[in-house]
């Protein structure tokens, strides 16, 4: 049935997405509600591979909003799922997967999971970024910087960690 005056789900989802993105930084508590509703709407009405990618973008926006309201644990769990789904959809060397992994590494650092963050960057993200994007691409350089920050931020860092972080930053 068609109801006059009631927009189709795709139009509603698009409008909610725009509103949610606008609220991420300005009014994040309200943004969380809008983005959660938007995500539920998109999941309800779509199931194609293209829509799975769209769902990942929506989840990433929600994770950013959760960080802004101080719900780090929820953002971390969401970012773990986003990264795993990106790996399944695109493989480890795809730029979207590398970007999702970078966001995950930042969340791991915020949660104090320094070793896991460093391992992810060293063993998976940096090699994939260098191979796929090149050594001088912004994403690759940002990953190197994230590794240096993680090394320095770890309360159990050693002298070797600090020297490695310094070397990374000089390169």
C-alpha positions as CSV (number, residue, x, y, z in Angstrom):
1,X,0.0,0.0,0.0
2,X,1.1,3.6,-0.6
3,X,0.3,6.2,2.0
4,X,0.1,9.8,0.9
5,X,2.3,12.1,2.8
6,X,4.5,9.3,4.3
7,X,8.0,9.2,2.8
8,X,9.5,5.9,1.7
9,X,12.0,4.3,4.0
10,X,15.0,5.3,1.8
11,X,14.0,9.0,2.0
12,X,13.4,8.8,5.7
13,X,16.8,7.1,6.2
14,X,18.6,9.6,4.1
15,X,17.0,12.5,6.0
16,X,17.8,10.9,9.4
17,X,21.4,10.3,8.3
18,X,21.9,14.0,7.4
19,X,20.4,15.0,10.7
20,X,22.5,12.5,12.7
21,X,25.7,13.6,11.0
22,X,24.9,17.2,11.8
23,X,24.4,16.3,15.5
24,X,27.6,14.3,16.0
25,X,29.6,17.2,17.2
26,X,27.1,19.9,18.1
27,X,24.6,17.8,20.1
28,X,26.0,14.3,20.4
29,X,23.5,13.0,23.0
30,X,20.6,13.7,20.6
31,X,22.8,12.5,17.7
32,X,23.1,9.0,19.3
33,X,19.3,8.6,19.3
34,X,18.9,9.8,15.7
35,X,21.8,7.6,14.5
36,X,20.5,4.5,16.3
37,X,17.0,5.0,14.8
38,X,18.6,5.6,11.4
39,X,20.7,2.4,11.7
40,X,17.6,0.3,12.7
41,X,15.6,1.7,9.8
42,X,18.4,0.9,7.2
43,X,18.9,-2.6,8.6
44,X,15.2,-3.2,8.5
45,X,14.8,-2.3,4.8
46,X,18.0,-3.3,3.2
47,X,20.2,-6.4,2.9
48,X,22.3,-6.0,-0.3
49,X,26.1,-5.8,-0.3
50,X,25.9,-2.1,-1.2
51,X,23.6,-1.4,1.8
52,X,26.0,-3.4,4.0
53,X,28.7,-0.8,3.2
54,X,26.2,2.0,3.9
55,X,25.4,0.3,7.2
56,X,29.1,0.4,8.1
57,X,29.3,4.1,7.4
58,X,26.2,4.6,9.7
59,X,27.8,2.5,12.4
60,X,31.1,4.5,12.1
61,X,29.1,7.7,12.5
62,X,27.3,6.2,15.6
63,X,30.7,5.2,17.0
64,X,32.0,8.7,16.6
65,X,29.0,10.1,18.3
66,X,29.3,7.6,21.2
67,X,32.9,8.7,21.7
68,X,31.6,12.3,21.9
69,X,29.2,11.4,24.7
70,X,31.8,9.4,26.6
71,X,30.5,6.0,25.9
72,X,33.9,4.6,24.9
73,X,33.2,1.0,25.6
74,X,30.2,0.9,23.3
75,X,32.2,2.7,20.6
76,X,35.0,0.2,21.0
77,X,32.6,-2.7,20.6
78,X,31.0,-1.1,17.6
79,X,34.4,-0.4,16.0
80,X,35.5,-4.0,16.5
81,X,32.4,-5.1,14.6
82,X,32.9,-2.5,11.8
83,X,36.5,-3.6,11.3
84,X,35.6,-7.3,11.2
85,X,32.8,-6.6,8.7
86,X,35.1,-4.5,6.5
87,X,37.7,-7.3,6.5
88,X,34.9,-9.8,5.5
89,X,33.5,-7.5,2.8
90,X,36.7,-5.9,1.3
91,X,39.7,-7.8,2.6
92,X,42.5,-6.4,4.8
93,X,44.1,-4.2,2.1
94,X,41.1,-2.1,1.1
95,X,41.3,1.6,2.1
96,X,38.0,1.4,4.0
97,X,39.2,-1.5,6.0
98,X,42.5,0.2,6.8
99,X,40.5,3.3,7.9
100,X,38.2,1.3,10.1
101,X,41.2,-0.4,11.6
102,X,42.8,2.9,12.4
103,X,39.6,4.0,14.2
104,X,39.7,0.7,16.1
105,X,43.3,1.2,17.1
106,X,42.5,4.7,18.5
107,X,39.6,3.2,20.5
108,X,41.9,0.5,21.8
109,X,44.3,3.1,23.0
110,X,41.5,5.1,24.7
111,X,40.5,1.8,26.5
112,X,44.1,1.3,27.6
113,X,44.6,-1.8,25.4
114,X,47.9,-0.5,24.2
115,X,49.4,-3.9,23.2
116,X,46.4,-4.8,21.1
117,X,46.4,-1.5,19.4
118,X,50.2,-1.6,18.6
119,X,49.8,-5.2,17.3
120,X,46.9,-4.3,15.0
121,X,48.8,-1.3,13.6
122,X,52.2,-3.1,13.3
123,X,51.0,-6.5,12.0
124,X,48.0,-5.7,9.9
125,X,47.3,-2.0,9.2
126,X,50.7,-0.5,8.4
127,X,51.8,-3.4,6.1
128,X,48.5,-3.3,4.2
129,X,48.6,0.5,3.9
130,X,52.2,0.6,2.7
131,X,51.5,-2.1,0.2
132,X,48.1,-0.8,-1.1
133,X,48.3,3.0,-0.6
134,X,52.1,3.7,-0.6
135,X,54.4,5.0,2.1
136,X,53.6,8.7,1.6
137,X,49.8,8.5,1.6
138,X,48.1,10.4,4.4
139,X,46.4,7.3,5.8
140,X,49.8,5.5,6.0
141,X,51.4,8.4,7.7
142,X,48.5,8.7,10.1
143,X,48.9,5.1,11.1
144,X,52.6,5.6,11.8
145,X,51.7,8.6,13.9
146,X,49.1,6.5,15.8
147,X,51.7,3.8,16.5
148,X,54.1,6.4,17.9
149,X,51.4,7.9,20.1
150,X,50.4,4.5,21.3
151,X,54.0,3.6,22.1
152,X,54.4,6.9,24.1
153,X,51.1,6.7,25.8
154,X,51.5,3.3,27.2
155,X,52.2,3.6,30.9
156,X,54.4,0.5,30.7
157,X,56.5,1.8,27.7
158,X,60.2,1.0,27.7
159,X,63.1,3.1,26.6
160,X,63.1,1.1,23.4
161,X,59.4,2.0,22.9
162,X,60.2,5.7,23.3
163,X,63.1,5.5,20.9
164,X,61.0,3.7,18.3
165,X,58.2,6.4,18.7
166,X,60.8,9.1,18.2
167,X,62.2,7.4,15.1
168,X,58.7,7.0,13.7
169,X,58.0,10.7,14.2
170,X,61.2,11.8,12.6
171,X,60.6,9.7,9.5
